[in-house]
Amino acid sequence: LYPSAPNDARAPVKAFDAVRLGAAGLYADAPAYRGFVRHGDDGLVLPMDAALWASAITRLGQDPAERLRLAGAARARMTAMLAADPGFPAQPGA
């Protein structure tokens, strides 16, 4: 994931996709995700090392409680974010 304004803006969408699917999210250790995902709380932020990714996937596959904990924490966080008032006017000029 190369640093860029579009990638930085789209990073949270990947977290919402994981929540929508009920999955524990695994994300590249890049500024776009590092600044949004809370490693070990609502997802895993991993360096770009295939062995580490394979190990994390295997571990989560063998530990449904951890997988569900990560997915549940992400879902709770996204639900709270969606419920928050962004402070924007309902209409332009309002």
N, C-alpha and C positions, 0 to 999 in steps of 0.2 A: 504494500500500500504506500504509494508515493505521497509525500506531503504536498497538498494542493488545497485550494479553497473548496473545490467541488468534493474532494474526498473527505475533508474535514466536515463539511456540511452533511454528507451522506452517512457518516459513521453512526450517528444515533439511529438511523433507519434500520441498520443491520441489527441493532439491539431490539428494536420493536419487532422485526421479523422473527427473531428467536422467541420472543415472548408470544407472539401470535401463534407460533407453532408449538408452544409449550416445551421448548428445548432449553437446555443450559447452553449459554453462548460462549464460544471460544473466539477470541479476537487477536489480531496481530498486535504485537507490542510496537505500536506506532502512535505518534502524537494524537491523531484523530480518535483513537479508541482509549488510549491512556488517560486522556482528559475527560472521558465520559463513563467508561466501565470501571466499576470498583472491584479490582482483582480479588477473587476469593469470596466476595460478598454477593455480587449479582452477575458474575461471569468470570471467565479466566482470560487474562491478557498474557499471551505467550510470545516469546521470541521466535523469529522465523527459523526454526530448527525442526525438521521433519520428525526426528526421534522424540522431541519433547511433545509435539502435537499428537503423535501416535500414542505416547504414554498417557497423556491427559485423556484422550478419547477412550483408551482401554480402561483406565481407572474409573472414569465416569460410567462406562458401560457395565462395570463390575460393582459399582456402588450406587444403586438407585436412590438411596437416601440423600447422598451428596448431590446427585444430578437434580433431584426434585427440589432440594434446598436452594440451589443456585437458580433454577428456573422460577421457583416461587418468589424468591427475593427480587428477581428482575421484574416479574409480573407486578409485585406490590409497588416497586419503585415507579414503573411506567404508569400504573393506574393512578398513583398519586400525582405524577407529572401531568397527566391528562386532565385530572380534576382541578389542578391549580389554575387560578385566574392569571392569565398572562399579562394583564394590565393594559391590553390594547383596546382601543375603542371598537365598538361593534361595527361602526360604519366609518368610512373615511370622512373626516371633518367633524365627527361627533364629539 
